[in-house]
Amino acid sequence: MATKPSTAARAVSLHIGLNGVSASAYSGWDGPLAACEADAHDMAAIAKTKGMQSTVLLTKHATRAAVLRAMRAAAKALKAGDLFFVSYSGHGGQVPDVNGDEADGRDETWCLYDGQLIDDELYLELSRYAAGVRVLVLSDSCHSGTVTRAPPPLPPPGTRLKLMPEAVARRVYQDHQAFYDRLQQDVAQAVGDAKAIADPDAALAHVGAAAHAVARVGKFNPAVVLISGCMDNQTSLDGDHNGAFTEQLLRVWNRGAFKGDYHAFHTRIKAGMPDTQTPHLYALGKAAAMLREAPFSV
C-alpha cells in the first residue's frame, strides 16, 4: 500500500521590542530603553535561519491590537507539531488583580506601546493554540519569573532596568482602572470561571528546571516552554545593543553552533549571567518532549 507523505511542520514567530512606550498611555512616562528593538531583530534573525515566517513589531508598532492580532493569527493557522516562537523585550509592569487568580494580588504585564498586556490575557491566548502545537516564549523583561515577587534589589548605578517603576504603575492603573479591570473580567468570562485559569506564575513556579515536570493552567492544550530574563525578585537589565539576557542567549546560541536541548540551553545561559539576574526555565502543558528538543527546532 502507498503511504501518504508526511507533512513538514510549520513555524511562525513573533518578535516584540519596545525602546519606549506612549506617554499618553502611561500617565506621562515614556519608558526609554536602548536595546529592545535590537533584541527583537536578533531573535527574528534566528527564526529566519530556521525558515520561520516572522512578524517583527517595534516600539510604536508594538500595540496591544497588533500583538493580539499576530498571536491569534498564529493560533488559527498552526496545528499539532507546528511551532510558535514569540520573543518580548521591553518593560515589565503590574496591575492590581481583580479576579482573584494571583496569590500576591497583582497581575504581571508586558508594557506594550499603547497599554499593558496582562499575564491573564497572555496565558489565555496561548491556551487557545491547538493540542500538540509547540510554543516557545523568550521574555527579556522584569516580572517574568517565579511567584516570589519580593521587591527587587537596587540596580548598579547607571544601568537601565526593564521595569516600569512602582509609582508609575500605580498612577497608570489609577488613570486607566476601568480598562485594566475590564480586561481581567473579560478573561474570567472567557473561561467561564476566574478560577479556571490558575495563577500562571504559581503554576510555573512548581515546574522550575525539573526535566520531567509539567504544570497545567486550566485546560492547556499546547506545549509551552518559557525562558524568562530573571526571577521576580530581580531585575532584567537593558544594554547598549542587547539586553543582558538576550546578549547571553545569543552568545550561547553562537549562530547555531550550540548543541543540546532546552535544559542545557537554559543552564548555559544562566551560567553566564551575574548573580543579580537569574534566567528561569518553565514549562506548561505536555512539554516534556519539547524540552528534549534542540532550541528553535521546527
LINTA-V551592 format. One record per pair of residues at least 24 apart in sequence whose C-alpha atoms are under 6 Angstrom apart, sorted by sequence separation. I is the first residue (numbers start at 1). J is the second residue. If there is no record, write none. Layout:
i->I j->J
i->I j->J
This chain:
i->16 j->40
i->15 j->40
i->262 j->291
i->261 j->292
i->261 j->293
i->261 j->294
i->262 j->295
i->260 j->294
i->12 j->52
i->14 j->54
i->18 j->58
i->19 j->59
i->11 j->52
i->12 j->53
i->13 j->54
i->14 j->55
i->15 j->56
i->16 j->57
i->17 j->58
i->18 j->59
i->12 j->54
i->14 j->56
i->16 j->58
i->234 j->277
i->230 j->277
i->230 j->278
i->63 j->112
i->92 j->141
i->230 j->279
i->62 j->112
i->63 j->113
i->83 j->133
i->85 j->135
i->87 j->137
i->91 j->141
i->92 j->142
i->229 j->279
i->62 j->113
i->63 j->114
i->79 j->130
i->80 j->131
i->81 j->132
i->82 j->133
i->83 j->134
i->84 j->135
i->85 j->136
i->86 j->137
i->87 j->138
i->88 j->139
i->89 j->140
i->90 j->141
i->92 j->143
i->228 j->279
i->80 j->132
i->81 j->133
i->83 j->135
i->87 j->139
i->89 j->141
i->228 j->280
i->36 j->89
i->60 j->113
i->80 j->133
i->227 j->280
i->36 j->90
i->75 j->129
i->79 j->133
i->147 j->201
i->227 j->281
i->146 j->201
i->147 j->202
i->226 j->281
i->226 j->282
i->225 j->282
i->225 j->283
i->146 j->205
i->224 j->283
i->224 j->284
i->223 j->285
i->223 j->286
i->223 j->287
i->220 j->285
i->216 j->284
i->214 j->283
i->215 j->284
i->216 j->285
i->214 j->284
i->11 j->82
i->13 j->84
i->15 j->86
i->91 j->162
i->92 j->163
i->93 j->164
i->9 j->81
i->10 j->82
i->11 j->83
i->12 j->84
i->13 j->85
i->14 j->86
i->15 j->87
i->16 j->88
i->17 j->89
i->18 j->90
i->90 j->162
i->91 j->163
i->209 j->281
i->9 j->82
i->11 j->84
i->13 j->86
i->17 j->90
i->91 j->164
i->162 j->236
i->208 j->282
i->161 j->236
i->162 j->237
i->207 j->282
i->161 j->237
i->212 j->288
i->160 j->237
i->161 j->238
i->160 j->238
i->204 j->282
i->152 j->233
i->151 j->233
i->152 j->234
i->145 j->228
i->149 j->232
i->150 j->233
i->144 j->228
i->149 j->233
i->145 j->230
i->146 j->231
i->145 j->231
i->146 j->232
i->145 j->232
i->134 j->222
i->136 j->224
i->138 j->226
i->141 j->229
i->25 j->114
i->133 j->222
i->134 j->223
i->135 j->224
i->136 j->225
i->137 j->226
i->138 j->227
i->139 j->228
i->140 j->229
i->143 j->232
i->25 j->115
i->131 j->221
i->132 j->222
i->136 j->226
i->138 j->228
i->139 j->229
i->22 j->113
i->130 j->221
i->131 j->222
i->21 j->113
i->22 j->114
i->130 j->222
i->127 j->220
i->129 j->222
i->142 j->235
i->142 j->236
i->99 j->194
i->141 j->236
i->102 j->199
i->101 j->199
i->27 j->172
i->26 j->172
i->39 j->242
i->35 j->239
i->35 j->240
i->35 j->241
i->35 j->242
i->35 j->243
